[in-house]
Amino acid sequence: MSGLHIEQHGDGDTPLVLIHGWAMHGGILAPLVEALASRYTLYVVDLPGHGYSRDCDIPLEPLACANAIATATPPAMWMGWSLGGLVALTAALDLPDRVTSVVALCSTPRFVRTEGWPYGNDAAMVEKLAADLETDYHATLERFIALEAMGSADPRAEARRLKEEAFSRGEPDPRVLMEGLRLLESTDLRPRLSELRTRSLWIAGRRDRIVHPEAMRWCAEAAGGRFEEIAHAGHAPFIGHADAVADVLTQFTEADA
């Protein structure tokens, strides 16, 4: 595995891979793991350069990550939050025999706004994050965390929780953080959504300021999937709304039973 860290939790009948977002690690998803542990057997990933996978030599590239995860886990439902959604979606597209269904949590196949894609973020924001990473990456991460928490019912509490967790498994590799930003800047999986041959669920936070809920709705329609929206949630709905996310996921799973 070349140092890729994957934790197993829960004892449910349904295997579920969980993949975190940029600059975080699998531990940030603990509230969701707790809410799902009785229903699923969870495989919680630390992506290369993050958390306990900080020294992993696998590149932070969606297919490389998907292959490494698939090698270490049984065929399963894959759920990716934010950047992690690109890995989960890539796995569903390119490793269909390993992914029974795919769930995107506040994640979009195209992060940056372009002509014909009004739901993305300003490319200048990504460039500024990249420039700031080179001078003070701690402050850059704090600003990004504040942006993630915006729109939630209690943004200060959510930002505090995200900050507390961000470095609880050590500091991420700054080089890999830059790779992640370039990945967000360049990746566009929208044209491939019609290729999905598995069921898909797209979960949005109604108050998300990073991934617009309408982007998630568009993706669900393009993929022939299901769209759900968590009221009062921002970009990290598993903080403060873990039970609501778990309910939506369980309903989706049971519909396939």
N, C-alpha and C positions, 0 to 999 in steps of 0.2 A: 504493500500500500504506500510505500515511500513516505510514511509519516502522516498520512491523512487520518485525522481523528474522527471516529464515528462512535457515538454512545448509543446503547440500546436501553430503552425504557418501556415499561408497560407490559401487559400480558394479554392484550386483546387478540381477536381472531384475524384482524385486518392489518397487514404490514403497511407502514406509512413512513416514507422518507421525508424529513424536514430539513430545509436549507435556508440559512439566514441571509441577510442582506449585507451591503457594502460596509466595511469597517467594523462589523460586529462579529459574533460567533454563535454557536448553537445554544450557549447558555442563556442568551437573551430571550429565547423562546420558552423558557421554563414555565411561565403561567399556562401556555397552551399545552405543553407536555403534560402538566398536571391534570388539565381538564380532559385530556384525551387518553390517559394511560389505561383506563379500565376498558376502553373500546378498541384500542389499537396496540400493536407492537411497533414502537417508534424507533427509527434510526435517525439520530440527530447529528448532523454533519457540522464540522468546522472546516470551512473552505480553505484551500491553500493560502498560507500567509496570515491566517486569522486564528485567534484562539490557540488551542493546543496543536493546531496544524501550522503554526508559524514557520517552522523550518521544513515543511513539506516541499519537495522539489517538483511537484506537479504544477504546470502552469495554470494561472487563473484564466482559463479559457473554457467556455461552456461544455464543449464536447469532451475535452480532456478530463474535466471534473466529473461529467456524467459517466464516463467510462470507468473512472476510479471508484465512484460510488456504487455503480452497478455491479462491479466485481466483488464488492464487500457486502452486498445486501441481496435479499431474495427479490423476485419480482414483486412490485409494490405500487401503491399509490404514491405519487411524488408531489410534495407541496413546497413551493418556493416563495419566500417573502422578498419583495423588492428585487435586488440583483439576483438573489437566489432563484427567482422565477425564470430567469433566462436559462439557468442550468436545468431546471425541471422541464421547461418547455423543449429545450434541445434534446433532452433524454427521451421525451415522448415522441419527438419527430424522428430521431435517428436511432433510437434503441427501443422500438415499440414492443419488443417481446419482454422487456424488463419493466415496463411502466403500464400498470393496469388502468390508471386514470391519472390525470394531472390537474393540480390546483394552483392557480396563481393568486397570491395574497398581496394586494396592493403592488402589483407588478405589471409591467407593460413590455411588449416585444420591441418597442421603440421609445427610448427615454427622451431623446432630444426632439424639439419642435422642428418641423420642416414644412415646406409647402405641401399642402394637402394633409398635414397631420397637426392640427391645432392643439392637440392635447398634451404635447410634449413640453419639456422644460427648455428655457432659453439656453442656447449653446454657450452664451457668454457666462452663464452661471457655472457650467461645467469647467470652462476654461479658467475661471477665477478660482474654483476649488483646486484645480491642478496647480495653478501658480502659487496659491497659498500653502499647499502641501509642502512645497519646497522650502518655505521659509519658517513655518510654524505649524506643524501638522496637528499638534494637540489643540490649538485654538481653532484650526480648520474643522476638526472633528466635532468640537463643541458647537460651532455654528451650524454644522450639518444636522447635528442632533436636535438643536433648537428648531430647525426647519421641519424635521420629522415630526416633532411634537406639536407643531402649530395645527390648530383646528380641532384638537382633541378636547374633550370636556374639561380636562384639567392639564393644560400644557406644561405648567411648571412642574407638577408632580411627574408627568410622563417623561419630561426632559431629564429630571433628576434621576429617575429610574434607569433610563437609557445610559446616562453618564456613569452611574454606579456600575452598570454591567459591562460597559464598553471595554474596560481594561482589567476586568476581573480574572481573565485568563492570560494576562500579559498584554503587551502592546503589539498591535498588528505591524507587519512589515511595511514600512513606508513605500518601498518599491512596488509591492503588490497592491497597495492602495491606489497608486498611480495607474497600474495596469487595470484595476477595476473601473476607474474613471474613464479610461480610454475605451474599455469595453462598453460602458454605458453610452459613451459618445458615438460609437461606430456601429453597434449592433442594430439590426433591423430584421426581425423575424415575422413581420406582418405578412409578407407575401407567402409565407409557408403555413399560415394558420389553416388554410383550406386543406392542407395535407394531413392534418391530425386524423388519426384513425381510432383514437381512444376518447372516452368521455372527458370533458373538461369543465372545470368550475372556476369562475372568476369572481373573487371576493374583494369588494372595494370598501374603503372607509369613506363615509359620506363627506367628511370634512378634511380629507386628505389634501395636503398642499403640494405634494410631490408627484403623485400619480393620480391624475384626475379620474373621478369615478366614471365619467363618460368614455374615457379611454378603455376602461375595463368592460363597459357595456358594449362598445364597438368590437372589442376582441372576442367577446362571448358570441356575438352574432356572426362574426367572420369565421369562427371555429365551430359553429354549430353547438356551442356549449351553453352552460347555465350561468347567469349573472345574479349575484346577491350583493346587497349593500348593508353594511353595519352602521346603523344610525349612531350619531354622536362620536364616531371613531375617526381618528386621523390616520397617519401613515403606518402606525404600529398598533393595530386593533387588538393584538394579543396582550397588550398592556391595558388593563381596565375593562376589556371586552372579550376576554378569553372564552368565557362560557358561550357568548353569542357566536363567536367563530366556530367553536366546537359543535354547537347545535346545527349550524349551517352545513358543516362538513359531515356530520353524522347523518343528516337527512339525505345528503347527496350520496353517501355510501350505501345507505339502506335502500335507496331507489334503484341501486344496481344489484341488490341482493336477490 
